[in-house]
Amino acid sequence: MRFPDPSLSEYAVNTAVVVLTLAVLQYTGWLSDDPAGLDPALLVVVAVTFPVFTYLLAVLAANVRWIPE
């Protein structure tokens, strides 16, 4: 089994972009009926789980031949 060598700064930037995008969408009301309402619990969950699942997908891509890296 091969494990990828992740760039931690790249994971941090990608996570920040995803969380900020969700925060803007929540604040503007695109994701809920209540505009100007943020759900901090959702943002924390996304900030924690996004890098984990991204790394798991990178491990899968490193070990399966038919998935391009």
N, C-alpha and C positions, 0 to 999 in steps of 0.2 A: 504494500500500500504506500503510495506516495502522498506526501503532504506539501502543499504549496508554501512558499515563503512570502507571507503577506507584507505589504508595505503598510505599516500602521498609520502613517500620515494620510495615505490614500483612503483607508477605511474611515478615518476621522473626518476627512473632507466630505466623502460620500454620505456619511451618516448625518453630518451637519446640514448638508443640502437637502436631504430627505426630510429631516425634522423641521427645518425652516420652511420648506415648501408646504408641509402639512399644517404648520402653525399659521401661515398666511392664508391657506385655504379655509381653515377653521375660523380665523378672525374675520374674513370677508363674508363668511356664511355659505360658501360653496359646498361644505360638507355637512352642514347642519341647518336647522331652521332658525337658530338663534345667532344672528350676526354679532360680531364683537364678543363672542364667547369662546374662550380657549378651554380645552380639556387637557390639563397638565398630566394627568395620569396616562392618557393615550400617548402623549408625546414622549413620556419617560419609557413606556413599554416599547415604543418604536425605536427609541434611541438605544435600548439594550438589545432588542431582538434582531434589528437590522444587521449589525455586524456579525452576529452569530450565524444567521442564515446565509449571509453572503459568503462567510468562510466555508460553511458546509457545502454550498454550491461550488466553490472553488476546489474543495477536496474531491467532490464528485467529478468535476471536469478534469481534474488531474489524473483520475483513475479509470475513466471510461474512454475508450479509444474513439468512439463515434461522436463525442462531443468536442468541438474545436475549442482550444484554449484561448 
